[in-house]
């Protein structure tokens, strides 16, 4: 889209790209800078699902013979740390969504009495 805009503006002296407003940015379907209150539930559900999968993989590796668990046991600690950071990010994003929804409710309450 930006390339097409630049090509269309190529005859202008200083073409400017119009970026979407920050609250319109979406990452994997989520609006990290604003989202409805349900966005928090969705992010928490995603984090829970990821933790459930990690726990399941850990449990399976504990129950099988060591040679079968190698693929999981040999995952570098850095990768495991990044996975946990990703889950923490989902939880933090959910908290941010809850904070935004709460602030919006308070603002409506203040305006409407």
N, C-alpha and C positions, 0 to 999 in steps of 0.2 A: 504494500500500500504506500509506504513512504517513498519507494523507488518510483512508482507511478506519479506521485505528487511532484517529486523532483524533476522528472522528465517533463511533466506538464508545465512546470515553472521555469524550465531551462532558459527561456527567452528573457526572463526577468533578471535584473542586475543582481539582487540579493534575495534568492529564494529562501523562504522560511517554511520549515516543516511545522505543521500543527500537531502537537502531541496531545493525547487525550488528557483530560484532567486527572489528577492523581487518584481521586476517588472512583474513577472509571477503569483503572488498571485491574486486569484479572490475571491470576496465575493459577493454572489448572482449574479454572472455573470458580476460584475464590477471589473475592475482592479484599486483599490484605489490608487496605487502608480504610475500608468501610465495608460493612456487610450487615445484613439484617440479623436480628437476634438468633435466628435459626442457624446462622453460619457457625456459631459457637458449638452447637450440638453436632453439626457435621464434622467439624475439626476434631472434636473430642471423640466422635465415633471412629474417625480415621486413625487417631492415635491409639485408641483401644484395640482396634483391629490389628495394627502393626505390632503392638505389644503381645497380643494373643498369638500371632504367628511366630514371633520370636520365642515366646515361652514354649509353644508347641515344638518348635525345632530343637530347643534345648532339651525338652523332655524326651523326645525321640532319641537324641544322641546319648542321653543318659541310659536309655533302655537297650540300645543295640550294642553289638560288639564294636570295639574301638576302631577297627578298620572301616566300618560302615559310617562311623561318626566323623571320620577325618575331614570330609568336605566342610562340615560345620565347625569343627574344632580348630581347623587351620585358617579360618577367616581372621585376618589381621585385626589386632585390637583397634587400630585406627579406623577401620571400616565399621566395626561394632560401635565405636564411639560416635562416628558420624551418624549411624542409624539412630542411636539414642538422642543425639542432638536434633535430628529431624523430628523425632517424636516430641521432644521438648519444644521445638518451634511450633508444631501444631497446637500444643497445649497453650503456649504463650499467645498464639494468634487467636485461639478460642477465648482466652481471657480478655484480649483486646476487644474482640467483637462484643463480649458481654459488657465491658466498660463503655463502649460506644453506645450500645443499646440502652444501658442504664442512664447515661448522660442525656440521650435523646428523650427518654421517658421523663427525666427530671425537667428538661427544658420545656416539654409539652405541658407538664404539670404546672410549671411556673407561669406559663403564658395563659393557660386555661383556668387557673385557680384551683 
